[in-house]
Amino acid sequence: MDERADVIVVGLGPGGRRVAGALARAGLDVVGVEAEPVGDWSRAARRVRRQAAHDGEDWPTTDDLAAQGMRLVRGTGRLAGPHRVAVGGSTFEARRGVVLATGARPRTAEVAGLAATPYWTPRDVTAGRDLPASLLVVGGGGNGVEIAQRFACAGSAVTLIEAGERLLPREEPEAGELAAAALQADGVNVLTGARVRQVEHDGVGFLAHVAGEPAVLDGERLLVATGRVVDLAGLGVDTVGLDPSELAVPTDGRMRAGAGLWAVGDITGRGGSARMSAYQAEIAVRDVLGRPGPDAGHWALPRVTRTDPEIAAVGFTEHQARGLGLKVRAGLAPIASPACGGGSGGEGFVKLVEDTDRGVLVGATAAGPAGGEVLYGLQVAVHAEVPVARLRQMIHGDAAVQRAVEAALQALRRPGHD
């Protein structure tokens, strides 16, 4: 027998809880569907809630949502046509629509023997694990690089294995080079262009068979950090006209995936953090309630790799911008700070990418001490499309990173930067 509600939220991770709470407070009849335990059920969730409280954010648990009038349905939700969600033997019909917030699961590399071993994913590390004597990390993206450095600094012998030619393949090449140098300085054995073919576990440790040299690597633990993937086929998106073979649910600026259908968080392919899920949730809530507001600014997404030094970026890389057909030029400036002997030592860089047709920044990277902090100003410039000419006229601060921003702006107009 069908049950009715105003809105059905499928998935009660950070984004889903934010949507359900806001809509319930607005007086709507909300059904939240979740198969896994939610709320303060784990060490990781308690950390998220503590951080949210520290940041002054409202991050509701399912108990909070129940008190606000949300109905929680335990089980795996699957779309069963427009405005309809099947959970077990029941079907729920939404008067206003359905919000998909099912997140994503760690992508496990297609490696022979891996599935039969007790390998870690980044989620396992977040939940808290004992410090291993040695750790093999498969994947040189943001998560892999952060975790590799963290464990190396804590005393583990770490080997990082990346199939591509450089670390942080989605960032500027200079960022990957800086990350590799920083990890190697901390004792990490960094292998690029190395693909793991097979994994074995003997009850004590792991053996990873790698295409290339060295042929076999061993470690007490093995972490797979090769990204995240969504299961659209299992979610039944074909019943609402979406392609289940896609890597993510496509959405417009209002987080709409179709008539009476919204999506937020990792499932959109633009998640990756609780803050991004919350940002998208607020936009979806406004649209469900028919309230005005700006569209999502996905062209100016901030990204911070929390290594030492930090690597922060916003918008497009130079390569990505050129791939979109933009006519661009880039300006690069090193970050230097006084050394003990009175000279200067490189500690990072600032790279700016300008759309020359419009005279605005479309991308920026600040890699160095407090790179994440200085990114805010660059993010404003990219998001608000501040003219580069005006940015050059600003009085910049005396901090090393700010001086580098000024130098990169000047470099944009030099010959050879087209």
C-alpha positions as a Python dict, from the first residue, in 0.01 Angstrom:
ca = {
    (1, 'M'): (0, 0, 0),
    (2, 'D'): (132, 344, -91),
    (3, 'E'): (208, 606, 170),
    (4, 'R'): (221, 976, 93),
    (5, 'A'): (445, 1262, 201),
    (6, 'D'): (534, 1606, 73),
    (7, 'V'): (899, 1521, 15),
    (8, 'I'): (1101, 1200, 30),
    (9, 'V'): (1473, 1231, 105),
    (10, 'V'): (1668, 922, 2),
    (11, 'G'): (1992, 909, 201),
    (12, 'L'): (2053, 1076, 536),
    (13, 'G'): (2418, 1164, 524),
    (14, 'P'): (2519, 1527, 589),
    (15, 'G'): (2341, 1666, 281),
    (16, 'G'): (2028, 1458, 324),
    (17, 'R'): (1994, 1546, 691),
    (18, 'R'): (2034, 1914, 609),
    (19, 'V'): (1757, 1895, 346),
    (20, 'A'): (1522, 1691, 564),
    (21, 'G'): (1569, 1919, 865),
    (22, 'A'): (1511, 2242, 673),
    (23, 'L'): (1200, 2110, 499),
    (24, 'A'): (1057, 1965, 821),
    (25, 'R'): (1109, 2298, 998),
    (26, 'A'): (928, 2464, 709),
    (27, 'G'): (622, 2254, 793),
    (28, 'L'): (641, 1991, 520),
    (29, 'D'): (568, 1625, 575),
    (30, 'V'): (910, 1466, 515),
    (31, 'V'): (1005, 1099, 491),
    (32, 'G'): (1376, 1018, 524),
    (33, 'V'): (1498, 684, 388),
    (34, 'E'): (1827, 534, 506),
    (35, 'A'): (1958, 177, 523),
    (36, 'E'): (2262, 240, 740),
    (37, 'P'): (2271, 366, 1098),
    (38, 'V'): (2263, 745, 1102),
    (39, 'G'): (2310, 1024, 1350),
    (40, 'D'): (2583, 995, 1616),
    (41, 'W'): (2642, 627, 1541),
    (42, 'S'): (3016, 633, 1490),
    (43, 'R'): (3334, 803, 1591),
    (44, 'A'): (3349, 969, 1249),
    (45, 'A'): (2993, 1103, 1278),
    (46, 'R'): (3063, 1241, 1625),
    (47, 'R'): (3365, 1425, 1485),
    (48, 'V'): (3151, 1576, 1207),
    (49, 'R'): (2894, 1691, 1461),
    (50, 'R'): (3158, 1840, 1693),
    (51, 'Q'): (3316, 2025, 1401),
    (52, 'A'): (2976, 2152, 1290),
    (53, 'A'): (2908, 2283, 1640),
    (54, 'H'): (3249, 2451, 1643),
    (55, 'D'): (3165, 2617, 1310),
    (56, 'G'): (2827, 2732, 1442),
    (57, 'E'): (2636, 2507, 1201),
    (58, 'D'): (2311, 2320, 1259),
    (59, 'W'): (2394, 1957, 1179),
    (60, 'P'): (2088, 1756, 1287),
    (61, 'T'): (2084, 1393, 1393),
    (62, 'T'): (1787, 1169, 1314),
    (63, 'D'): (1662, 1228, 1670),
    (64, 'D'): (1660, 1602, 1595),
    (65, 'L'): (1476, 1540, 1269),
    (66, 'A'): (1218, 1315, 1434),
    (67, 'A'): (1149, 1590, 1687),
    (68, 'Q'): (1089, 1826, 1393),
    (69, 'G'): (837, 1590, 1237),
    (70, 'M'): (1041, 1383, 990),
    (71, 'R'): (947, 1019, 953),
    (72, 'L'): (1245, 783, 933),
    (73, 'V'): (1211, 470, 719),
    (74, 'R'): (1485, 209, 754),
    (75, 'G'): (1584, 37, 433),
    (76, 'T'): (1732, 88, 89),
    (77, 'G'): (1534, 335, -118),
    (78, 'R'): (1495, 287, -493),
    (79, 'L'): (1316, 515, -737),
    (80, 'A'): (999, 358, -872),
    (81, 'G'): (897, 624, -1119),
    (82, 'P'): (837, 999, -1093),
    (83, 'H'): (767, 1108, -732),
    (84, 'R'): (782, 748, -610),
    (85, 'V'): (1031, 559, -391),
    (86, 'A'): (1016, 189, -307),
    (87, 'V'): (1156, 70, 28),
    (88, 'G'): (1126, -300, 92),
    (89, 'G'): (765, -393, 31),
    (90, 'S'): (634, -37, 64),
    (91, 'T'): (608, 244, -188),
    (92, 'F'): (606, 610, -92),
    (93, 'E'): (467, 885, -311),
    (94, 'A'): (592, 1243, -282),
    (95, 'R'): (353, 1529, -351),
    (96, 'R'): (635, 1778, -418),
    (97, 'G'): (918, 1549, -510),
    (98, 'V'): (1218, 1338, -417),
    (99, 'V'): (1565, 1448, -306),
    (100, 'L'): (1850, 1204, -377),
    (101, 'A'): (2134, 1226, -124),
    (102, 'T'): (2268, 871, -121),
    (103, 'G'): (2632, 974, -139),
    (104, 'A'): (2897, 750, -291),
    (105, 'R'): (3104, 452, -189),
    (106, 'P'): (3480, 420, -212),
    (107, 'R'): (3594, 313, -556),
    (108, 'T'): (3789, -12, -523),
    (109, 'A'): (4059, -56, -779),
    (110, 'E'): (4005, -345, -1021),
    (111, 'V'): (4290, -547, -876),
    (112, 'A'): (4306, -927, -866),
    (113, 'G'): (4267, -1064, -514),
    (114, 'L'): (4184, -729, -352),
    (115, 'A'): (3824, -808, -260),
    (116, 'A'): (3933, -1109, -49),
    (117, 'T'): (4165, -899, 170),
    (118, 'P'): (4099, -672, 472),
    (119, 'Y'): (4211, -357, 289),
    (120, 'W'): (4127, -9, 420),
    (121, 'T'): (3936, 271, 254),
    (122, 'P'): (3961, 638, 362),
    (123, 'R'): (3644, 584, 566),
    (124, 'D'): (3818, 314, 770),
    (125, 'V'): (4099, 557, 847),
    (126, 'T'): (3850, 828, 950),
    (127, 'A'): (3683, 584, 1188),
    (128, 'G'): (4013, 549, 1371),
    (129, 'R'): (4263, 266, 1335),
    (130, 'D'): (4581, 155, 1509),
    (131, 'L'): (4904, 292, 1364),
    (132, 'P'): (5060, 24, 1140),
    (133, 'A'): (5435, -22, 1116),
    (134, 'S'): (5404, 4, 738),
    (135, 'L'): (5132, 117, 500),
    (136, 'L'): (5079, 83, 125),
    (137, 'V'): (4858, 358, -19),
    (138, 'V'): (4703, 298, -361),
    (139, 'G'): (4595, 625, -521),
    (140, 'G'): (4771, 961, -537),
    (141, 'G'): (4471, 1192, -533),
    (142, 'G'): (4387, 1427, -247),
    (143, 'N'): (4284, 1158, 2),
    (144, 'G'): (4578, 933, -72),
    (145, 'V'): (4831, 1215, -45),
    (146, 'E'): (4685, 1347, 282),
    (147, 'I'): (4671, 1006, 447),
    (148, 'A'): (5016, 904, 327),
    (149, 'Q'): (5176, 1212, 481),
    (150, 'R'): (4974, 1181, 803),
    (151, 'F'): (5082, 823, 865),
    (152, 'A'): (5443, 891, 766),
    (153, 'C'): (5463, 1179, 1012),
    (154, 'A'): (5315, 952, 1280),
    (155, 'G'): (5591, 697, 1227),
    (156, 'S'): (5465, 447, 969),
    (157, 'A'): (5680, 344, 675),
    (158, 'V'): (5460, 454, 384),
    (159, 'T'): (5469, 376, 13),
    (160, 'L'): (5233, 571, -214),
    (161, 'I'): (5144, 408, -547),
    (162, 'E'): (4986, 619, -824),
    (163, 'A'): (4902, 476, -1166),
    (164, 'G'): (4925, 817, -1335),
    (165, 'E'): (5240, 1004, -1415),
    (166, 'R'): (5203, 1247, -1124),
    (167, 'L'): (5027, 1298, -793),
    (168, 'L'): (4709, 1507, -768),
    (169, 'P'): (4621, 1447, -1136),
    (170, 'R'): (4317, 1677, -1121),
    (171, 'E'): (4523, 1974, -1005),
    (172, 'E'): (4793, 2182, -1171),
    (173, 'P'): (5109, 1983, -1258),
    (174, 'E'): (5308, 2209, -1026),
    (175, 'A'): (5082, 2099, -737),
    (176, 'G'): (5161, 1733, -800),
    (177, 'E'): (5531, 1807, -810),
    (178, 'L'): (5514, 2001, -483),
    (179, 'A'): (5314, 1723, -313),
    (180, 'A'): (5564, 1458, -424),
    (181, 'A'): (5857, 1660, -294),
    (182, 'A'): (5684, 1724, 40),
    (183, 'L'): (5595, 1357, 89),
    (184, 'Q'): (5943, 1240, -2),
    (185, 'A'): (6089, 1487, 248),
    (186, 'D'): (5869, 1321, 512),
    (187, 'G'): (5999, 977, 420),
    (188, 'V'): (5722, 856, 190),
    (189, 'N'): (5829, 630, -95),
    (190, 'V'): (5640, 786, -389),
    (191, 'L'): (5587, 568, -698),
    (192, 'T'): (5413, 718, -1003),
    (193, 'G'): (5332, 541, -1328),
    (194, 'A'): (5293, 224, -1120),
    (195, 'R'): (4979, 13, -1143),
    (196, 'V'): (4891, -253, -885),
    (197, 'R'): (4803, -576, -1065),
    (198, 'Q'): (4740, -817, -776),
    (199, 'V'): (4711, -808, -396),
    (200, 'E'): (4769, -1090, -147),
    (201, 'H'): (4717, -1107, 229),
    (202, 'D'): (4870, -1382, 441),
    (203, 'G'): (4695, -1299, 767),
    (204, 'V'): (4979, -1075, 881),
    (205, 'G'): (5049, -833, 597),
    (206, 'F'): (4994, -744, 234),
    (207, 'L'): (5187, -808, -85),
    (208, 'A'): (5116, -578, -378),
    (209, 'H'): (5232, -692, -722),
    (210, 'V'): (5307, -383, -928),
    (211, 'A'): (5357, -341, -1302),
    (212, 'G'): (5706, -193, -1311),
    (213, 'E'): (5985, -168, -1058),
    (214, 'P'): (5985, -275, -781),
    (215, 'A'): (5769, -569, -882),
    (216, 'V'): (5645, -656, -530),
    (217, 'L'): (5576, -427, -233),
    (218, 'D'): (5488, -536, 119),
    (219, 'G'): (5314, -361, 405),
    (220, 'E'): (5127, -437, 725),
    (221, 'R'): (4822, -251, 595),
    (222, 'L'): (4695, -147, 252),
    (223, 'L'): (4475, 156, 185),
    (224, 'V'): (4282, 200, -141),
    (225, 'A'): (4216, 570, -207),
    (226, 'T'): (4120, 572, -573),
    (227, 'G'): (3809, 793, -549),
    (228, 'R'): (3440, 734, -500),
    (229, 'V'): (3165, 594, -720),
    (230, 'V'): (2784, 600, -717),
    (231, 'D'): (2551, 313, -803),
    (232, 'L'): (2285, 477, -1020),
    (233, 'A'): (2156, 146, -1156),
    (234, 'G'): (2082, 23, -805),
    (235, 'L'): (1902, 349, -732),
    (236, 'G'): (1656, 294, -1017),
    (237, 'V'): (1727, 620, -1199),
    (238, 'D'): (1611, 463, -1527),
    (239, 'T'): (1253, 481, -1394),
    (240, 'V'): (1272, 862, -1405),
    (241, 'G'): (1444, 891, -1742),
    (242, 'L'): (1806, 913, -1627),
    (243, 'D'): (2092, 705, -1764),
    (244, 'P'): (2203, 446, -1503),
    (245, 'S'): (2544, 413, -1672),
    (246, 'E'): (2640, 773, -1594),
    (247, 'L'): (2901, 844, -1326),
    (248, 'A'): (2677, 1095, -1146),
    (249, 'V'): (2330, 1245, -1148),
    (250, 'P'): (2335, 1559, -1369),
    (251, 'T'): (2176, 1864, -1206),
    (252, 'D'): (2108, 2223, -1305),
    (253, 'G'): (2188, 2533, -1103),
    (254, 'R'): (1897, 2466, -868),
    (255, 'M'): (2010, 2108, -803),
    (256, 'R'): (1723, 1976, -1013),
    (257, 'A'): (1775, 1642, -1181),
    (258, 'G'): (1428, 1639, -1337),
    (259, 'A'): (1069, 1734, -1268),
    (260, 'G'): (1012, 1686, -895),
    (261, 'L'): (1361, 1543, -851),
    (262, 'W'): (1665, 1698, -685),
    (263, 'A'): (2010, 1563, -598),
    (264, 'V'): (2275, 1684, -353),
    (265, 'G'): (2618, 1568, -238),
    (266, 'D'): (2850, 1305, -383),
    (267, 'I'): (2581, 1164, -608),
    (268, 'T'): (2602, 1481, -821),
    (269, 'G'): (2971, 1427, -892),
    (270, 'R'): (3043, 1761, -727),
    (271, 'G'): (3041, 1654, -364),
    (272, 'G'): (3351, 1542, -183),
    (273, 'S'): (3297, 1728, 142),
    (274, 'A'): (3030, 1788, 403),
    (275, 'R'): (3048, 2161, 331),
    (276, 'M'): (2974, 2110, -38),
    (277, 'S'): (2679, 1885, 50),
    (278, 'A'): (2546, 2154, 285),
    (279, 'Y'): (2587, 2421, 16),
    (280, 'Q'): (2394, 2216, -237),
    (281, 'A'): (2132, 2123, 24),
    (282, 'E'): (2052, 2488, 91),
    (283, 'I'): (1998, 2551, -280),
    (284, 'A'): (1776, 2244, -318),
    (285, 'V'): (1569, 2342, -13),
    (286, 'R'): (1507, 2690, -157),
    (287, 'D'): (1391, 2538, -484),
    (288, 'V'): (1163, 2281, -318),
    (289, 'L'): (1003, 2563, -119),
    (290, 'G'): (977, 2791, -423),
    (291, 'R'): (1200, 3057, -273),
    (292, 'P'): (1427, 3278, -487),
    (293, 'G'): (1804, 3263, -467),
    (294, 'P'): (2119, 3232, -675),
    (295, 'D'): (2204, 2919, -868),
    (296, 'A'): (2488, 2695, -756),
    (297, 'G'): (2830, 2836, -843),
    (298, 'H'): (2989, 2506, -938),
    (299, 'W'): (3243, 2674, -1166),
    (300, 'A'): (3414, 2815, -857),
    (301, 'L'): (3446, 2507, -639),
    (302, 'P'): (3718, 2535, -372),
    (303, 'R'): (3947, 2237, -314),
    (304, 'V'): (4202, 2202, -36),
    (305, 'T'): (4450, 1918, -2),
    (306, 'R'): (4545, 1936, 365),
    (307, 'T'): (4908, 1841, 339),
    (308, 'D'): (5208, 2037, 461),
    (309, 'P'): (5233, 2258, 263),
    (310, 'E'): (4862, 2301, 192),
    (311, 'I'): (4752, 2290, -171),
    (312, 'A'): (4436, 2493, -232),
    (313, 'A'): (4265, 2555, -564),
    (314, 'V'): (3946, 2701, -709),
    (315, 'G'): (3787, 2684, -1052),
    (316, 'F'): (3964, 2535, -1354),
    (317, 'T'): (4324, 2434, -1402),
    (318, 'E'): (4501, 2571, -1708),
    (319, 'H'): (4459, 2236, -1887),
    (320, 'Q'): (4088, 2212, -1799),
    (321, 'A'): (4019, 2567, -1917),
    (322, 'R'): (4191, 2505, -2251),
    (323, 'G'): (3992, 2183, -2285),
    (324, 'L'): (3672, 2386, -2258),
    (325, 'G'): (3782, 2597, -2552),
    (326, 'L'): (3873, 2905, -2348),
    (327, 'K'): (4156, 3128, -2459),
    (328, 'V'): (4366, 3149, -2145),
    (329, 'R'): (4702, 3254, -2012),
    (330, 'A'): (4859, 3159, -1683),
    (331, 'G'): (5078, 3342, -1437),
    (332, 'L'): (5300, 3154, -1193),
    (333, 'A'): (5496, 3295, -900),
    (334, 'P'): (5692, 3111, -630),
    (335, 'I'): (5625, 3169, -262),
    (336, 'A'): (5950, 3258, -91),
    (337, 'S'): (6016, 3330, 274),
    (338, 'P'): (6327, 3455, 452),
    (339, 'A'): (6568, 3171, 526),
    (340, 'C'): (6793, 3153, 832),
    (341, 'G'): (7090, 3276, 633),
    (342, 'G'): (6908, 3582, 505),
    (343, 'G'): (6835, 3434, 162),
    (344, 'S'): (6506, 3289, 52),
    (345, 'G'): (6374, 2942, 12),
    (346, 'G'): (6085, 2827, -207),
    (347, 'E'): (5786, 2704, -7),
    (348, 'G'): (5522, 2680, -276),
    (349, 'F'): (5364, 2883, -553),
    (350, 'V'): (5061, 3076, -671),
    (351, 'K'): (4923, 3004, -1017),
    (352, 'L'): (4646, 3208, -1179),
    (353, 'V'): (4450, 3120, -1493),
    (354, 'E'): (4288, 3408, -1685),
    (355, 'D'): (4018, 3395, -1951),
    (356, 'T'): (4173, 3653, -2183),
    (357, 'D'): (3853, 3716, -2377),
    (358, 'R'): (3676, 3835, -2063),
    (359, 'G'): (3975, 3950, -1860),
    (360, 'V'): (3875, 3752, -1548),
    (361, 'L'): (4025, 3467, -1350),
    (362, 'V'): (3873, 3124, -1411),
    (363, 'G'): (4112, 2932, -1188),
    (364, 'A'): (4370, 2975, -915),
    (365, 'T'): (4600, 2762, -703),
    (366, 'A'): (4771, 2869, -381),
    (367, 'A'): (5016, 2605, -262),
    (368, 'G'): (5221, 2679, 46),
    (369, 'P'): (5190, 2779, 410),
    (370, 'A'): (4825, 2870, 483),
    (371, 'G'): (4734, 2801, 121),
    (372, 'G'): (4379, 2722, 224),
    (373, 'E'): (4345, 3056, 402),
    (374, 'V'): (4467, 3270, 113),
    (375, 'L'): (4238, 3079, -125),
    (376, 'Y'): (3936, 3271, 4),
    (377, 'G'): (4035, 3592, -171),
    (378, 'L'): (4106, 3408, -494),
    (379, 'Q'): (3776, 3223, -467),
    (380, 'V'): (3590, 3554, -437),
    (381, 'A'): (3775, 3682, -745),
    (382, 'V'): (3683, 3372, -950),
    (383, 'H'): (3324, 3349, -827),
    (384, 'A'): (3248, 3720, -869),
    (385, 'E'): (3444, 3746, -1196),
    (386, 'V'): (3647, 4042, -1070),
    (387, 'P'): (3842, 4195, -1362),
    (388, 'V'): (4211, 4105, -1355),
    (389, 'A'): (4292, 4472, -1418),
    (390, 'R'): (4119, 4562, -1093),
    (391, 'L'): (4297, 4286, -903),
    (392, 'R'): (4629, 4429, -1018),
    (393, 'Q'): (4532, 4769, -878),
    (394, 'M'): (4470, 4630, -529),
    (395, 'I'): (4711, 4690, -243),
    (396, 'H'): (4826, 4344, -148),
    (397, 'G'): (4944, 4243, 199),
    (398, 'D'): (5305, 4181, 292),
    (399, 'A'): (5266, 3809, 369),
    (400, 'A'): (5468, 3581, 143),
    (401, 'V'): (5159, 3423, -17),
    (402, 'Q'): (4998, 3763, -81),
    (403, 'R'): (5315, 3890, -244),
    (404, 'A'): (5310, 3580, -462),
    (405, 'V'): (4950, 3656, -569),
    (406, 'E'): (5061, 4004, -673),
    (407, 'A'): (5358, 3862, -866),
    (408, 'A'): (5138, 3605, -1043),
    (409, 'L'): (4898, 3882, -1149),
    (410, 'Q'): (5188, 4075, -1297),
    (411, 'A'): (5315, 3761, -1470),
    (412, 'L'): (4982, 3725, -1653),
    (413, 'R'): (5065, 4019, -1882),
    (414, 'R'): (5424, 3928, -1959),
    (415, 'P'): (5520, 3784, -2299),
    (416, 'G'): (5523, 3407, -2302),
    (417, 'H'): (5223, 3364, -2071),
    (418, 'D'): (4960, 3330, -2343),
}
